Amino acid sequence: MSKGDVLADRAVRFISALPHVEGKWAKQGKRLVLEPWQEEFIRKLFGTVDKDGLRQYRIAYLEIPRKNGKSTMAAAIGLYLLFCDREAGAQIYGAAYDSDQASIVYRIASEMVRRTSLDRRATIIDWRKRILLSGTNSFYSVVDRDAAGSYGLNPSGIIFDELHTQKKPDLWRSLTTGQGAREQPLTVVITTAGIYDTASIAWETHEYACKVRDGIVEDPTFLPVIYAADKDDDWTDEKTWRKANPNYGISVNPEYVATECARAQESPAYENTFRRLQLNQWTQQRTRWISVEKWDECEWEYDEEYLYGSKCYGGLDLGYVSDLTSFVLAFPKEDDVVFLLSYAWCPEARLRDPKNMYRDAYMSWVRDGHLRVTPGDTVDYSQVRADIIEIASKFQLIDFNVDWAFQAAQLAQELAAEGLTPIPMRMGHISFAAPMREFEERLLSQRIAHNGDPLLRWCIDNVVVKQNEMGNLKPDKGSAKAKIDPFVATVMALDRTMKHEDGTSVYSERAAAGEELITWA
Protein backbone atom coordinates (compact mmCIF):
# COMPACT_ATOMS: atom_id res chain seq x y z
CA MET A 1 0.00 0.00 0.00
CA SER A 2 1.41 3.40 -0.97
CA LYS A 3 1.93 6.24 1.45
CA GLY A 4 -0.86 8.14 -0.27
CA ASP A 5 -3.29 5.27 0.32
CA VAL A 6 -2.30 5.11 3.99
CA LEU A 7 -2.86 8.84 4.44
CA ALA A 8 -6.19 8.71 2.58
CA ASP A 9 -7.38 5.78 4.72
CA ARG A 10 -6.38 7.61 7.90
CA ALA A 11 -8.38 10.70 6.93
CA VAL A 12 -11.46 8.67 5.96
CA ARG A 13 -11.34 6.62 9.20
CA PHE A 14 -10.98 9.74 11.38
CA ILE A 15 -13.82 11.64 9.71
CA SER A 16 -16.10 8.58 9.66
CA ALA A 17 -15.67 8.26 13.45
CA LEU A 18 -17.02 11.76 14.07
CA PRO A 19 -20.67 12.14 15.11
CA HIS A 20 -23.49 14.10 13.56
CA VAL A 21 -24.31 16.99 15.88
CA GLU A 22 -27.33 18.51 14.10
CA GLY A 23 -30.64 17.20 12.78
CA LYS A 24 -32.27 13.78 12.85
CA TRP A 25 -29.01 11.83 12.58
CA ALA A 26 -27.65 13.58 15.66
CA LYS A 27 -30.77 12.56 17.61
CA GLN A 28 -30.18 8.99 16.51
CA GLY A 29 -26.53 9.14 17.60
CA LYS A 30 -25.29 8.40 14.08
CA ARG A 31 -21.72 8.89 12.99
CA LEU A 32 -20.74 10.47 9.69
CA VAL A 33 -21.14 8.28 6.65
CA LEU A 34 -19.19 9.71 3.76
CA GLU A 35 -21.09 9.66 0.51
CA PRO A 36 -19.04 8.48 -2.49
CA TRP A 37 -18.40 12.04 -3.69
CA GLN A 38 -17.26 13.08 -0.20
CA GLU A 39 -14.93 10.11 0.23
CA GLU A 40 -13.45 10.75 -3.21
CA PHE A 41 -12.76 14.36 -2.24
CA ILE A 42 -11.17 13.42 1.10
CA ARG A 43 -9.04 10.65 -0.41
CA LYS A 44 -7.79 12.89 -3.20
CA LEU A 45 -7.12 15.80 -0.85
CA PHE A 46 -5.15 13.89 1.79
CA GLY A 47 -3.92 10.91 -0.22
CA THR A 48 -2.23 12.71 -3.10
CA VAL A 49 1.46 13.23 -2.28
CA ASP A 50 4.40 14.73 -4.11
CA LYS A 51 7.82 13.20 -4.76
CA ASP A 52 8.91 14.03 -1.21
CA GLY A 53 5.90 12.29 0.31
CA LEU A 54 4.28 15.56 1.35
CA ARG A 55 0.70 16.50 0.64
CA GLN A 56 0.50 17.72 -2.94
CA TYR A 57 -2.46 20.06 -2.65
CA ARG A 58 -2.03 23.44 -0.99
CA ILE A 59 -5.48 24.80 -1.86
CA ALA A 60 -8.69 22.80 -2.24
CA TYR A 61 -11.70 24.62 -3.66
CA LEU A 62 -15.06 22.93 -3.09
CA GLU A 63 -17.95 24.92 -4.57
CA ILE A 64 -21.33 23.37 -3.89
CA PRO A 65 -24.98 24.37 -3.32
CA ARG A 66 -26.37 24.81 0.16
CA LYS A 67 -27.58 21.91 2.30
CA ASN A 68 -25.03 19.46 0.89
CA GLY A 69 -23.27 19.11 4.24
CA LYS A 70 -20.49 21.59 3.59
CA SER A 71 -20.35 22.94 7.18
CA THR A 72 -20.06 19.42 8.58
CA MET A 73 -17.37 18.63 6.01
CA ALA A 74 -15.49 21.83 6.89
CA ALA A 75 -15.61 21.06 10.63
CA ALA A 76 -14.37 17.49 10.08
CA ILE A 77 -11.44 18.62 7.93
CA GLY A 78 -10.51 21.28 10.47
CA LEU A 79 -10.44 18.71 13.27
CA TYR A 80 -8.39 16.29 11.19
CA LEU A 81 -5.78 18.97 10.58
CA LEU A 82 -5.66 19.72 14.31
CA PHE A 83 -5.57 16.18 15.69
CA CYS A 84 -3.95 14.10 12.94
CA ASP A 85 -1.75 16.24 10.72
CA ARG A 86 1.24 15.98 13.08
CA GLU A 87 2.17 19.59 12.47
CA ALA A 88 4.22 21.13 15.29
CA GLY A 89 2.46 24.20 16.67
CA ALA A 90 -0.45 23.74 14.30
CA GLN A 91 -2.61 26.81 13.79
CA ILE A 92 -5.91 25.97 12.16
CA TYR A 93 -8.13 28.93 11.36
CA GLY A 94 -11.82 28.78 10.60
CA ALA A 95 -12.32 31.90 8.50
CA ALA A 96 -15.44 33.67 7.27
CA TYR A 97 -16.74 37.15 6.57
CA ASP A 98 -18.01 37.71 10.11
CA SER A 99 -17.78 35.94 13.46
CA ASP A 100 -21.34 34.61 13.21
CA GLN A 101 -20.60 32.83 9.94
CA ALA A 102 -17.24 31.56 11.17
CA SER A 103 -18.89 30.32 14.36
CA ILE A 104 -21.17 27.94 12.44
CA VAL A 105 -18.30 25.59 11.60
CA TYR A 106 -16.73 26.11 15.04
CA ARG A 107 -19.92 25.10 16.86
CA ILE A 108 -20.11 21.88 14.84
CA ALA A 109 -16.42 21.12 15.40
CA SER A 110 -16.46 21.79 19.14
CA GLU A 111 -19.59 19.67 19.61
CA MET A 112 -17.96 16.83 17.68
CA VAL A 113 -15.04 17.00 20.09
CA ARG A 114 -17.33 16.98 23.14
CA ARG A 115 -19.20 13.89 21.93
CA THR A 116 -16.12 11.77 21.29
CA SER A 117 -12.93 10.67 23.01
CA LEU A 118 -11.24 13.68 21.41
CA ASP A 119 -12.59 15.59 24.41
CA ARG A 120 -9.84 14.00 26.55
CA ARG A 121 -7.18 15.42 24.25
CA ALA A 122 -8.49 18.95 23.94
CA THR A 123 -9.57 22.04 25.85
CA ILE A 124 -12.51 23.97 24.42
CA ILE A 125 -12.69 27.71 25.14
CA ASP A 126 -16.06 28.77 23.80
CA TRP A 127 -15.80 32.45 24.64
CA ARG A 128 -12.68 32.64 22.46
CA LYS A 129 -14.05 30.15 19.93
CA ARG A 130 -10.90 28.12 20.25
CA ILE A 131 -10.03 24.41 20.59
CA LEU A 132 -6.61 23.71 22.15
CA LEU A 133 -4.76 20.43 21.62
CA SER A 134 -3.70 19.41 25.12
CA GLY A 135 0.03 19.34 25.86
CA THR A 136 0.87 21.29 22.71
CA ASN A 137 0.63 24.83 21.40
CA SER A 138 -1.63 23.71 18.54
CA PHE A 139 -5.13 25.09 18.19
CA TYR A 140 -8.20 25.66 16.04
CA SER A 141 -9.52 29.21 16.19
CA VAL A 142 -12.10 31.43 14.48
CA VAL A 143 -11.14 34.56 12.54
CA ASP A 144 -13.23 37.00 10.54
CA ARG A 145 -12.67 40.10 8.40
CA ASP A 146 -11.58 42.09 11.48
CA ALA A 147 -8.38 40.01 11.51
CA ALA A 148 -7.55 41.05 7.95
CA GLY A 149 -4.59 43.17 9.07
CA SER A 150 -3.09 40.44 11.25
CA TYR A 151 -0.10 39.53 9.14
CA GLY A 152 1.61 37.87 12.13
CA LEU A 153 -0.56 34.77 11.79
CA ASN A 154 1.20 31.51 10.89
CA PRO A 155 -1.56 29.16 9.67
CA SER A 156 -0.85 25.52 8.96
CA GLY A 157 -4.47 25.03 7.94
CA ILE A 158 -7.28 27.35 6.84
CA ILE A 159 -10.93 26.39 6.51
CA PHE A 160 -12.48 29.24 4.56
CA ASP A 161 -16.28 29.17 4.72
CA GLU A 162 -18.42 31.00 2.13
CA LEU A 163 -15.64 32.83 0.34
CA HIS A 164 -18.28 34.49 -1.84
CA THR A 165 -19.27 36.78 1.08
CA GLN A 166 -15.82 38.41 1.23
CA LYS A 167 -16.17 41.90 -0.20
CA LYS A 168 -12.42 42.54 0.03
CA PRO A 169 -9.45 40.18 -0.40
CA ASP A 170 -7.69 41.34 2.79
CA LEU A 171 -8.54 38.38 5.04
CA TRP A 172 -7.76 35.87 2.30
CA ARG A 173 -4.42 37.54 1.57
CA SER A 174 -3.36 37.87 5.21
CA LEU A 175 -4.09 34.21 5.94
CA THR A 176 -2.74 32.56 2.80
CA THR A 177 0.45 34.66 2.68
CA GLY A 178 1.15 33.61 6.28
CA GLN A 179 1.59 29.94 5.36
CA GLY A 180 5.02 30.26 3.79
CA ALA A 181 6.91 28.80 6.76
CA ARG A 182 4.78 25.63 6.86
CA GLU A 183 5.98 22.40 5.28
CA GLN A 184 2.62 21.31 3.85
CA PRO A 185 0.07 24.07 4.47
CA LEU A 186 -3.50 23.55 3.39
CA THR A 187 -6.31 25.98 2.62
CA VAL A 188 -9.73 24.45 2.10
CA VAL A 189 -12.41 26.71 0.62
CA ILE A 190 -15.97 25.42 0.94
CA THR A 191 -18.40 27.87 -0.57
CA THR A 192 -21.56 28.42 -2.55
CA ALA A 193 -21.60 30.44 -5.75
CA GLY A 194 -21.85 34.20 -5.35
CA ILE A 195 -22.79 37.29 -7.31
CA TYR A 196 -20.72 38.37 -10.29
CA ASP A 197 -18.07 40.84 -9.19
CA THR A 198 -14.94 40.63 -11.27
CA ALA A 199 -13.00 42.51 -8.59
CA SER A 200 -13.84 40.07 -5.77
CA ILE A 201 -11.48 37.42 -4.41
CA ALA A 202 -14.31 34.88 -4.66
CA TRP A 203 -14.80 35.38 -8.39
CA GLU A 204 -11.04 35.44 -8.94
CA THR A 205 -10.68 32.10 -7.13
CA HIS A 206 -13.69 30.59 -8.87
CA GLU A 207 -12.32 31.55 -12.27
CA TYR A 208 -8.92 30.11 -11.39
CA ALA A 209 -10.54 26.88 -10.18
CA CYS A 210 -12.41 26.54 -13.48
CA LYS A 211 -9.21 27.06 -15.47
CA VAL A 212 -7.38 24.39 -13.46
CA ARG A 213 -10.34 22.01 -13.77
CA ASP A 214 -10.56 22.55 -17.52
CA GLY A 215 -6.82 22.14 -18.10
CA ILE A 216 -6.30 25.75 -19.17
CA VAL A 217 -3.94 26.35 -16.23
CA GLU A 218 -1.64 23.64 -14.89
CA ASP A 219 -1.36 23.82 -11.09
CA PRO A 220 -0.77 20.50 -9.31
CA THR A 221 -1.14 22.19 -5.91
CA PHE A 222 -4.72 23.34 -6.54
CA LEU A 223 -7.67 20.93 -6.23
CA PRO A 224 -10.89 22.26 -7.85
CA VAL A 225 -14.21 20.50 -7.19
CA ILE A 226 -17.34 22.28 -8.44
CA TYR A 227 -20.89 20.94 -8.38
CA ALA A 228 -23.24 23.17 -10.36
CA ALA A 229 -25.83 23.31 -13.09
CA ASP A 230 -24.53 24.37 -16.48
CA LYS A 231 -25.68 27.64 -18.01
CA ASP A 232 -27.95 25.95 -20.57
CA ASP A 233 -29.52 23.43 -18.19
CA ASP A 234 -33.25 23.68 -17.53
CA TRP A 235 -33.27 25.07 -14.00
CA THR A 236 -36.84 23.86 -13.39
CA ASP A 237 -36.00 20.21 -14.19
CA GLU A 238 -35.36 17.77 -11.35
CA LYS A 239 -32.53 16.24 -13.39
CA THR A 240 -30.72 19.58 -13.08
CA TRP A 241 -31.34 19.66 -9.31
CA ARG A 242 -29.78 16.19 -8.99
CA LYS A 243 -26.83 17.17 -11.15
CA ALA A 244 -25.98 20.21 -9.03
CA ASN A 245 -26.58 18.60 -5.62
CA PRO A 246 -24.51 15.48 -4.93
CA ASN A 247 -26.43 14.97 -1.65
CA TYR A 248 -29.81 15.20 -3.37
CA GLY A 249 -32.26 13.00 -1.46
CA ILE A 250 -29.85 12.70 1.47
CA SER A 251 -29.27 16.06 3.13
CA VAL A 252 -30.93 17.97 0.30
CA ASN A 253 -34.70 17.56 0.57
CA PRO A 254 -36.31 17.19 -2.90
CA GLU A 255 -39.62 18.63 -1.66
CA TYR A 256 -37.83 21.72 -0.34
CA VAL A 257 -36.05 22.25 -3.67
CA ALA A 258 -39.34 21.83 -5.55
CA THR A 259 -41.02 24.42 -3.31
CA GLU A 260 -38.16 26.86 -3.80
CA CYS A 261 -38.27 26.32 -7.56
CA ALA A 262 -42.01 27.00 -7.64
CA ARG A 263 -41.43 30.26 -5.77
CA ALA A 264 -38.65 31.19 -8.20
CA GLN A 265 -40.98 30.71 -11.14
CA GLU A 266 -43.36 33.26 -9.60
CA SER A 267 -40.65 35.82 -8.84
CA PRO A 268 -37.96 36.84 -11.36
CA ALA A 269 -35.67 38.06 -8.57
CA TYR A 270 -36.00 34.85 -6.57
CA GLU A 271 -35.03 32.90 -9.68
CA ASN A 272 -31.50 34.25 -9.24
CA THR A 273 -31.52 33.33 -5.55
CA PHE A 274 -32.70 29.81 -6.39
CA ARG A 275 -30.11 29.37 -9.12
CA ARG A 276 -27.31 30.58 -6.84
CA LEU A 277 -28.18 28.74 -3.63
CA GLN A 278 -29.76 25.55 -4.98
CA LEU A 279 -27.96 25.13 -8.31
CA ASN A 280 -24.67 26.86 -7.51
CA GLN A 281 -24.80 29.22 -10.49
CA TRP A 282 -23.16 32.64 -10.27
CA THR A 283 -25.78 35.33 -10.81
CA GLN A 284 -26.01 39.01 -11.64
CA GLN A 285 -26.40 41.54 -8.82
CA ARG A 286 -29.33 43.29 -10.48
CA THR A 287 -32.37 41.55 -11.87
CA ARG A 288 -35.94 42.38 -12.80
CA TRP A 289 -38.24 41.71 -9.89
CA ILE A 290 -41.92 42.47 -10.29
CA SER A 291 -44.31 41.28 -12.96
CA VAL A 292 -46.50 44.28 -13.76
CA GLU A 293 -49.26 41.80 -14.60
CA LYS A 294 -49.19 40.62 -10.97
CA TRP A 295 -49.44 44.25 -9.89
CA ASP A 296 -52.46 44.82 -12.15
CA GLU A 297 -54.21 41.86 -10.53
CA CYS A 298 -54.14 43.76 -7.21
CA GLU A 299 -56.10 46.76 -8.47
CA TRP A 300 -59.25 47.72 -6.53
CA GLU A 301 -61.73 50.53 -7.15
CA TYR A 302 -61.44 53.06 -4.32
CA ASP A 303 -60.46 56.67 -3.81
CA GLU A 304 -58.99 58.77 -1.03
CA GLU A 305 -62.40 59.39 0.56
CA TYR A 306 -62.94 55.66 1.03
CA LEU A 307 -60.03 55.62 3.53
CA TYR A 308 -60.81 58.84 5.44
CA GLY A 309 -60.21 58.42 9.16
CA SER A 310 -58.49 55.05 8.77
CA LYS A 311 -55.32 54.02 10.58
CA CYS A 312 -52.27 54.09 8.35
CA TYR A 313 -48.47 54.13 8.21
CA GLY A 314 -46.29 55.98 5.75
CA GLY A 315 -43.09 56.15 3.74
CA LEU A 316 -41.51 59.38 2.50
CA ASP A 317 -38.80 59.13 -0.17
CA LEU A 318 -37.22 62.47 -0.96
CA GLY A 319 -36.09 63.63 -4.37
CA TYR A 320 -34.39 66.93 -5.12
CA VAL A 321 -33.81 67.74 -8.79
CA SER A 322 -34.64 64.93 -11.22
CA ASP A 323 -36.03 62.30 -8.82
CA LEU A 324 -39.60 62.35 -7.63
CA THR A 325 -40.49 63.03 -4.01
CA SER A 326 -43.00 60.42 -2.93
CA PHE A 327 -45.26 59.89 0.07
CA VAL A 328 -47.16 56.60 0.29
CA LEU A 329 -49.66 55.59 2.96
CA ALA A 330 -50.39 51.95 3.80
CA PHE A 331 -53.77 51.12 5.37
CA PRO A 332 -54.06 47.66 6.97
CA LYS A 333 -57.69 46.64 6.50
CA GLU A 334 -59.89 43.59 6.95
CA ASP A 335 -58.86 40.20 5.52
CA ASP A 336 -55.20 41.15 5.94
CA VAL A 337 -55.20 43.37 2.85
CA VAL A 338 -53.11 46.54 2.88
CA PHE A 339 -54.54 49.43 0.82
CA LEU A 340 -52.19 52.03 -0.68
CA LEU A 341 -52.48 55.72 -1.45
CA SER A 342 -49.61 57.33 -3.35
CA TYR A 343 -48.66 61.03 -3.58
CA ALA A 344 -45.77 62.42 -5.63
CA TRP A 345 -44.07 65.77 -6.34
CA CYS A 346 -41.63 67.03 -8.94
CA PRO A 347 -40.14 70.49 -9.67
CA GLU A 348 -41.88 72.50 -12.34
CA ALA A 349 -38.68 72.56 -14.41
CA ARG A 350 -39.08 68.83 -15.13
CA LEU A 351 -42.16 69.62 -17.20
CA ARG A 352 -40.12 71.97 -19.41
CA ASP A 353 -36.91 69.99 -19.57
CA PRO A 354 -36.36 68.66 -23.14
CA LYS A 355 -34.02 66.02 -21.72
CA ASN A 356 -36.88 64.55 -19.70
CA MET A 357 -37.99 61.77 -22.02
CA TYR A 358 -41.07 61.22 -19.84
CA ARG A 359 -42.20 64.87 -19.98
CA ASP A 360 -45.50 64.10 -21.73
CA ALA A 361 -46.33 61.41 -19.19
CA TYR A 362 -45.48 63.79 -16.35
CA MET A 363 -47.86 66.43 -17.74
CA SER A 364 -50.59 63.83 -18.12
CA TRP A 365 -50.14 62.74 -14.50
CA VAL A 366 -50.26 66.37 -13.37
CA ARG A 367 -53.55 66.93 -15.24
CA ASP A 368 -55.09 63.82 -13.68
CA GLY A 369 -53.95 64.69 -10.14
CA HIS A 370 -51.37 61.92 -9.72
CA LEU A 371 -48.35 64.27 -9.66
CA ARG A 372 -48.00 67.57 -7.83
CA VAL A 373 -45.69 70.32 -9.08
CA THR A 374 -43.56 72.65 -6.97
CA PRO A 375 -42.14 75.90 -8.44
CA GLY A 376 -38.52 76.15 -9.55
CA ASP A 377 -35.73 73.81 -10.54
CA THR A 378 -35.72 71.74 -7.34
CA VAL A 379 -38.40 70.25 -5.13
CA ASP A 380 -39.79 72.87 -2.76
CA TYR A 381 -39.84 71.06 0.59
CA SER A 382 -41.96 73.77 2.18
CA GLN A 383 -44.77 72.86 -0.19
CA VAL A 384 -44.19 69.16 0.41
CA ARG A 385 -44.38 69.79 4.14
CA ALA A 386 -47.66 71.71 3.82
CA ASP A 387 -49.16 69.03 1.57
CA ILE A 388 -48.18 66.19 3.91
CA ILE A 389 -49.72 68.00 6.87
CA GLU A 390 -52.93 68.46 4.87
CA ILE A 391 -52.93 64.81 3.70
CA ALA A 392 -52.25 63.47 7.20
CA SER A 393 -55.19 65.42 8.62
CA LYS A 394 -57.58 63.17 6.68
CA PHE A 395 -56.34 59.94 8.23
CA GLN A 396 -55.12 58.42 11.45
CA LEU A 397 -51.41 58.48 10.53
CA ILE A 398 -49.48 56.61 13.25
CA ASP A 399 -45.96 57.30 11.95
CA PHE A 400 -43.89 57.12 8.75
CA ASN A 401 -40.40 56.25 7.56
CA VAL A 402 -38.24 58.95 5.97
CA ASP A 403 -35.14 58.16 3.94
CA TRP A 404 -31.98 59.09 5.81
CA ALA A 405 -30.42 61.75 3.58
CA PHE A 406 -28.65 65.04 4.13
CA GLN A 407 -31.71 67.10 3.25
CA ALA A 408 -34.18 64.98 5.27
CA ALA A 409 -33.45 66.07 8.84
CA GLN A 410 -34.86 69.59 8.65
CA LEU A 411 -38.08 68.51 6.91
CA ALA A 412 -38.52 65.66 9.39
CA GLN A 413 -38.04 67.98 12.36
CA GLU A 414 -40.56 70.44 10.92
CA LEU A 415 -43.12 67.66 10.42
CA ALA A 416 -42.47 66.41 13.95
CA ALA A 417 -43.17 69.91 15.24
CA GLU A 418 -46.61 69.62 13.63
CA GLY A 419 -47.37 66.50 15.66
CA LEU A 420 -46.39 63.92 13.07
CA THR A 421 -43.93 61.10 13.77
CA PRO A 422 -41.13 60.66 11.17
CA ILE A 423 -38.79 57.66 11.64
CA PRO A 424 -35.35 57.76 9.96
CA MET A 425 -34.65 54.77 7.72
CA ARG A 426 -31.43 53.91 5.94
CA MET A 427 -31.59 52.92 2.29
CA GLY A 428 -29.52 49.73 2.66
CA HIS A 429 -30.06 45.97 2.29
CA ILE A 430 -30.61 45.43 6.02
CA SER A 431 -33.44 47.94 6.24
CA PHE A 432 -35.15 46.78 3.06
CA ALA A 433 -34.78 43.00 3.35
CA ALA A 434 -37.90 42.30 5.45
CA PRO A 435 -40.33 44.78 3.83
CA MET A 436 -39.23 43.69 0.35
CA ARG A 437 -40.12 40.10 1.25
CA GLU A 438 -43.40 41.35 2.71
CA PHE A 439 -44.24 43.24 -0.48
CA GLU A 440 -43.48 40.23 -2.66
CA GLU A 441 -45.55 37.84 -0.54
CA ARG A 442 -48.50 40.25 -0.49
CA LEU A 443 -48.27 40.84 -4.23
CA LEU A 444 -48.27 37.13 -5.06
CA SER A 445 -51.14 36.40 -2.66
CA GLN A 446 -53.08 39.55 -3.68
CA ARG A 447 -53.04 40.91 -0.14
CA ILE A 448 -52.02 44.38 -1.29
CA ALA A 449 -54.45 46.76 -2.98
CA HIS A 450 -53.90 49.84 -5.14
CA ASN A 451 -56.31 52.07 -7.02
CA GLY A 452 -54.61 51.97 -10.42
CA ASP A 453 -52.43 55.06 -9.96
CA PRO A 454 -50.58 55.17 -13.34
CA LEU A 455 -47.50 56.91 -11.92
CA LEU A 456 -47.07 54.24 -9.26
CA ARG A 457 -47.60 51.54 -11.90
CA TRP A 458 -44.90 53.07 -14.11
CA CYS A 459 -42.45 53.04 -11.22
CA ILE A 460 -43.38 49.46 -10.34
CA ASP A 461 -42.54 48.46 -13.90
CA ASN A 462 -39.14 50.20 -13.61
CA VAL A 463 -38.01 48.32 -10.51
CA VAL A 464 -35.08 45.95 -10.57
CA VAL A 465 -33.53 44.63 -7.40
CA LYS A 466 -30.00 44.71 -6.15
CA GLN A 467 -29.04 41.64 -4.17
CA ASN A 468 -26.23 41.28 -1.66
CA GLU A 469 -24.32 38.10 -0.87
CA MET A 470 -26.74 37.16 1.90
CA GLY A 471 -29.65 37.17 -0.55
CA ASN A 472 -31.17 40.38 0.81
CA LEU A 473 -32.84 42.66 -1.72
CA LYS A 474 -33.12 46.41 -2.08
CA PRO A 475 -34.86 48.28 -4.89
CA ASP A 476 -32.93 49.77 -7.76
CA LYS A 477 -33.87 51.26 -11.11
CA GLY A 478 -33.16 49.62 -14.41
CA SER A 479 -31.87 52.82 -16.04
CA ALA A 480 -30.62 56.22 -14.96
CA LYS A 481 -33.70 57.97 -16.37
CA ALA A 482 -36.30 55.60 -14.92
CA LYS A 483 -37.93 56.47 -11.59
CA ILE A 484 -38.91 54.17 -8.75
CA ASP A 485 -39.41 56.62 -5.86
CA PRO A 486 -43.12 55.87 -5.24
CA PHE A 487 -42.29 52.17 -5.06
CA VAL A 488 -39.49 52.85 -2.56
CA ALA A 489 -41.94 54.87 -0.46
CA THR A 490 -44.39 51.96 -0.68
CA VAL A 491 -41.86 49.52 0.77
CA MET A 492 -40.96 52.05 3.46
CA ALA A 493 -44.64 52.31 4.40
CA LEU A 494 -44.93 48.52 4.54
CA ASP A 495 -41.92 48.47 6.87
CA ARG A 496 -43.78 50.66 9.36
CA THR A 497 -46.94 48.59 8.95
CA MET A 498 -45.03 45.40 9.74
CA LYS A 499 -43.39 46.87 12.81
CA HIS A 500 -46.73 47.89 14.31
CA GLU A 501 -49.06 45.16 13.10
CA ASP A 502 -46.56 42.41 14.01
CA GLY A 503 -45.98 43.96 17.42
CA THR A 504 -42.23 44.35 16.95
CA SER A 505 -39.97 47.35 17.28
CA VAL A 506 -38.14 48.82 14.33
CA TYR A 507 -35.25 49.65 16.62
CA SER A 508 -34.87 46.20 18.16
CA GLU A 509 -35.11 44.48 14.77
CA ARG A 510 -32.62 46.73 13.02
CA ALA A 511 -30.23 46.56 15.99
CA ALA A 512 -30.42 42.77 15.92
CA ALA A 513 -29.53 42.87 12.23
CA GLY A 514 -26.43 44.91 13.00
CA GLU A 515 -27.69 48.25 11.74
CA GLU A 516 -26.55 51.40 13.48
CA LEU A 517 -29.52 53.16 15.08
CA ILE A 518 -30.10 56.71 13.88
CA THR A 519 -32.14 59.66 15.05
CA TRP A 520 -32.89 63.13 13.75
CA ALA A 521 -30.83 64.78 16.49
Summary of the structure (lengths in Angstrom):
residues: 521
radius of gyration: 27.6
end to end distance: 73.6
largest distance: 87.2
contacts: 1708
relative contact order: 0.09
helix: 44%
strand: 20%
